[in-house]
Amino acid sequence: MQAGIVSSTEYWNDHGQTATGWVTALYQTLLDRTPTSAEVAGWTLRGDIGNDQTRFAIAGSFLSSTEYLDDLVTGWYQTYLRRSPDTGGLNTTVAALQNGMSP
């Protein structure tokens, strides 16, 4: 669902209809940080980002990234257990999510 929203034409249009604007928005929205110029360049060189299927694939890469999932799982620990995750718990949960476990 998330990949569908951030790869949508509406999201693309809201972020300047440019590869740079859209990739920068993904970093800010999904990873809560500003990307480096090298990170933006790495994604914008991958192909036709104006294409919905390409944007969906890139959004999926962000959403399955260790960085995104680390933040997601850390948030779960903080919300439900009121503490930061231990390294083993974090790594195990992130790996399970990357291997298809449902959130």
C-alpha positions in Angstrom: 0.0 0.0 0.0 2.7 2.4 1.0 4.7 1.8 -2.2 1.5 2.5 -4.2 1.0 5.8 -2.5 4.5 7.2 -2.8 4.9 5.9 -6.4 1.6 7.4 -7.5 1.2 10.1 -10.1 -0.2 12.4 -7.4 2.8 12.0 -5.1 5.1 12.5 -8.1 3.2 15.7 -9.1 3.3 17.0 -5.5 7.1 16.7 -5.5 7.9 18.6 -8.7 7.5 16.0 -11.3 11.2 15.5 -11.4 13.3 12.5 -10.4 15.4 14.6 -8.0 12.3 16.0 -6.3 10.6 12.6 -6.0 13.7 10.8 -4.7 14.4 13.5 -2.2 10.8 13.3 -1.0 11.2 9.5 -0.5 14.2 10.1 1.7 12.4 12.7 3.7 9.1 10.9 4.0 10.3 7.3 4.5 13.7 7.7 6.0 13.2 11.0 7.8 16.4 12.5 6.5 17.8 14.5 3.7 19.7 12.4 1.1 23.2 13.2 -0.1 23.7 14.2 -3.6 25.3 10.9 -4.3 22.3 9.0 -3.0 19.9 11.0 -5.2 22.2 10.5 -8.2 22.3 6.8 -7.6 18.6 6.5 -7.8 18.0 9.0 -10.6 20.4 7.1 -12.9 18.4 3.9 -12.6 16.0 4.5 -15.4 12.7 6.3 -16.3 11.5 7.5 -12.9 8.6 9.2 -14.6 7.2 5.7 -15.2 4.8 4.4 -12.6 6.3 0.9 -12.6 9.8 2.2 -12.1 8.7 4.4 -9.2 6.8 1.5 -7.6 10.0 -0.7 -7.8 12.1 2.1 -6.3 9.6 2.8 -3.5 9.6 -0.9 -2.7 13.4 -0.9 -2.4 13.1 2.0 0.1 10.4 0.2 2.1 12.3 -3.0 2.3 15.6 -1.4 3.1 17.4 -2.1 6.3 17.4 1.6 7.2 13.6 1.9 6.8 12.9 -1.3 8.6 15.3 -0.5 11.5 13.4 2.8 12.0 10.0 0.9 11.8 10.9 -1.8 14.3 12.6 0.7 16.6 9.3 2.6 16.6 7.4 -0.5 17.5 9.7 -1.2 20.4 9.3 2.3 21.7 5.5 2.3 21.2 4.7 -1.1 22.7 7.6 -1.8 25.0 8.6 1.8 25.9 12.3 1.0 25.2 14.8 0.8 22.4 15.3 -2.6 20.8 18.3 -4.8 21.7 20.5 -5.6 18.7 19.4 -9.2 18.5 15.7 -8.3 18.6 16.1 -5.6 16.0 18.2 -7.7 13.6 15.9 -10.7 13.9 12.8 -8.7 13.3 14.2 -6.8 10.4 15.5 -10.0 8.7 12.1 -11.6 9.2 10.3 -8.6 7.6 12.8 -8.7 4.7 12.0 -12.4 4.3 8.3 -11.9 4.0 7.0 -11.8 7.5 3.9 -9.6 7.7 4.2 -6.6 9.9 
